[in-house]
């Protein structure tokens, strides 16, 4: 495993462990709209290294473990780090945009950054294979499109505690950074670039027309 991936997992582990054992620390660094709007913007970064429990942490880090090597192999370590942190910030910014008036809203987790890495890997290798629930075999691009469409549904339904907005923001970040680093993909794999863009366009059209 690449040293950059190890360091990111280690930071997540240390901060998550501290947060799970120190509620004051957890509350101080979690994403909280009211506090962010009051000037504590650091929460938009620190919240992405906290997790709700061991399973939440393990799922995110396992996803990173599987998909980070794809991004690194195609674009290098620096680009991977860029994808991770741009996606992290994009997830937080989009969450703040959609919940700017929900002063009570809180969130934690690396899901935005992880989704950005996942979406980048799918864009780079769209015909790879993903096993949904370790059973159903799907082409990567089908999973990516379906995942974002489900995120739109989750954002509209608001019937669970999953941070769908952060996932979506992360995917947008991963998509944008990947194409900025590998612009030839627009010409070499135009169809896939357009297909993976469709859910992003749907989201922003729905947001513009106040349907989400």
Secondary structure, DSSP 8 states (H G I E B T S, - for coil): --HHHHHHHHHHHHHHHHHHH-HHHHHHHSEEHHHHHTT-TTHHHHGGG--SSHHHHHHHHHHHHHHHHHHHHHH-HHHHHHHHHHHHHHHHHHHHHHTTT-TT-EE-SSHHHHHHHHHHHHHHTTTSEEEETTTEEEEHHHHHHHHHHHHHHHHHH--SS--HHHHHHHHHHHHHHHHHH-TTHHHHTHHHHHHHHHHHHHHHHHHHTT--
